[in-house]
Amino acid sequence: MKERFKTLDIFRGIFSSFVIFFHMTAFSVTPIINNSFFYNAYLFVDFFFVLSGFVIAYTYQNIDSWPAFGKFYKKRFFRLYPLHVIVLLLFLAINLAKHHASGYVHVNELGYGIDNWRSFLANLFLLNSVKMPGIHDVSWNIASWSISAEMIAYLVFGAVVTVINTKKLHAFKSYIYLIIAVGAFLAMAALTHSFNIDNTFDYGFLRGIMGFFTGVLCFNLYKFIKDKYTTFKSLAFNILEPVCLVVIVVLICFGEMLKPINFIFDIFFFITILVFAFEKGWVSAMLNKSELLHNMGKYSYSIYMIHTLLLSLFNVFFIRLLKLPPSAYWYLFIVNYLIIYMVSAWTYKHIEMRFSLKPSPKGNSGWWLW
């Protein structure tokens, strides 16, 4: 690949970690993570959608036939699905073990209600971001709804790009992408009677398509600017980079108040990704010096996918068996995160990379995308 976008890679690792801390707030009592920023950190899922659209557009806008579309989708499937299905089967095994053990000991939250055969099939076939009969909440590995939305966005993107290239519609591609992004938002608003895009099992796929094609538009604008202006003054980026981060932090802190119009986060994520894609400012330079942050970016998909399972097991041991109070999370959240990080390093090497299709000599590696 010609460009790596290392800073954006780092942000994926940092923000996936913020989503973990968001889920920790449900059972912790410490101002370190029980605050307005982490209470609204679930909104970073939309950053992932926009960022994925950005990088997929960089790598795959040259799909020019239906066989090429098939290869693209197969590659994306094998990049995401193996870890998803392995974690899903681990949740199934735990639930079956709990049902078996319930005949001998008291088991809290047996079955969780929503973890049933309907929701299992929806998760298995990556339909858990689509409104399905009899399903009323996220289930099993609750984070995986966004992987369903991602795969559906890939399907739409691949098909649209194939049509654009085969029908010679290149001059109109940005308009087409804009129509799809706005159309997904309007469809979501019509179905939910709200401008709040916080949908998961219920039309989360539309949220994913909206964010993804916002990212595709972001890349097209980035390419236009970079091709037109070959040199840039670092001073502008030295100012823009920290300003973008401050704005994002402030907006996330006011996420609850902004819920009725939280589609604006896609707009600000668009701006932030556009600015940091150039990697011209001091914030980018500082972040890129850290090997730990690079590794967090590399392991980000594993971090995101396994964290709910490890959070549950961690709580069984420390909260239920050792009976530590929720206030102990002022330090336990660090221990918990380190465990997630170390397991993610293993799953990245032995599951993600083992099953991921190798790039063709003429293709790109599709690095860290999910």
Sequence and secondary structure as in RCSB ss.txt:
>XXXX:A:sequence
MKERFKTLDIFRGIFSSFVIFFHMTAFSVTPIINNSFFYNAYLFVDFFFVLSGFVIAYTYQNIDSWPAFGKFYKK
RFFRLYPLHVIVLLLFLAINLAKHHASGYVHVNELGYGIDNWRSFLANLFLLNSVKMPGIHDVSWNIASWSISAE
MIAYLVFGAVVTVINTKKLHAFKSYIYLIIAVGAFLAMAALTHSFNIDNTFDYGFLRGIMGFFTGVLCFNLYKFI
KDKYTTFKSLAFNILEPVCLVVIVVLICFGEMLKPINFIFDIFFFITILVFAFEKGWVSAMLNKSELLHNMGKYS
YSIYMIHTLLLSLFNVFFIRLLKLPPSAYWYLFIVNYLIIYMVSAWTYKHIEMRFSLKPSPKGNSGWWLW
>XXXX:A:secstr
     HHHHHHHHHHHHHHHHHHHTTT   TTTSSHHHHTGGGHHHHHHHHHHHHHHHHHTT  SHHHHHHHHHH
HHHHHHHHHHHHHHHHHHHHHHHHHHTTTS  TTSSTTT SHHHHHHHHTT TTS  TT  S  SSGGGHHHHHH
HHHHHHHHHHHHHHHHTT GGGHHHHHHHHHHHHHHHHHHHHTSS    STTTHHHHHHHHHHHHHHHHHHHHHH
HHH     HHHHHHHHHHHHHHHHHHHHTTTTTGGGTTHHHHHHHHHHHHHHT  SHHHHHHTT HHHHHHHHTH
HHHHHHHHHHHHHHHIIIIIIS   GGGHHHHHHHHHHHHHHHHHHHIIIIIHHHS    TTS   TT  
